[in-house]
């Protein structure tokens, strides 16, 4: 599917039908080949769903690894290589995405679709709204990941049966949204459309707060272990499972926390208040109230396992 054919599809109602009947995307540039971008490239290759995949990252070793695994067709260390793509996917930390969006104003060609995979959406959508009217843009956030980062951890099945949130922008035409939806569904994801502000409020609770809690837990136990090194020798699966998120990529999480700071800080303060109340129940040995609290939490967690 050449550039002119693809661009014309954006202008006609047949675009969604053609994507369904011929699910091969034109040239796709993936900017960032870590866990998310690398997994995207592998998934598209596995499904033979893109005519050409351009991998863009500054790290030569990552480009070489992606070429060796057959994840990409073209390797480049410059964002300028995205000018040859019909679809540009930004798979990088949030503040890096914001920088890329600014530069893509001059790089991306007319009609190109820009889709991001950042974990917070308000600032990204605001930046997308400032793109030239000649470009199309849709905010995106696949709700999946691992606590390990980098291309070596990339997995073609990462997106399967996972939620992929799309957040419309002022540059999201009907056909651009359909294209973004089709791309996510090609990966095996289930698509949900949300307003950017609502998205950030929700993920602050179910994703960003858990990371902060896990990090604080790891730090608290580390401080306690200063006086007794036996702590780490007997730490078992309960501690490992609960603190797992603390091992997440720090740069990525810093970008997340600092671009969703108000929501995360508010939830942390609410968590702190509840945590203090729970401490009082335990200290006072209020078994009845403590049991009710723990049973509610257990019931909610079991319900989540059923979904």
Buried (B, 14 or more C-beta within 10 A) or exposed (E): BEBEEBBEBBEEEEBBEBBEEEBEBBBBBBBBBBBBBBBBBBBBBEBEBBBBBBBBBEBEEBBEBBBEBEBBBBBBBEBEBBBBBBBBBBBBBBBBBBBBBEEBEEBBBEBBBBBBBBBBBBBBBBBBEEBEEEBBBBBBBBBBBBBEBBBEBBBBBBBEEBBBBBBBBEBBBEBBBBBBBBBBBBBBBBBBBBEBEEBBBBBBBEBBBBBBBBBBBBEEBEEEBEEEEEBEEEEEEEBEEBBBBBBBBEEBBEBBBEBBEEBBEBBBEEBEEEEEEBEEBEEEEEEEEBEEBEEEEEEEEEEEEEE
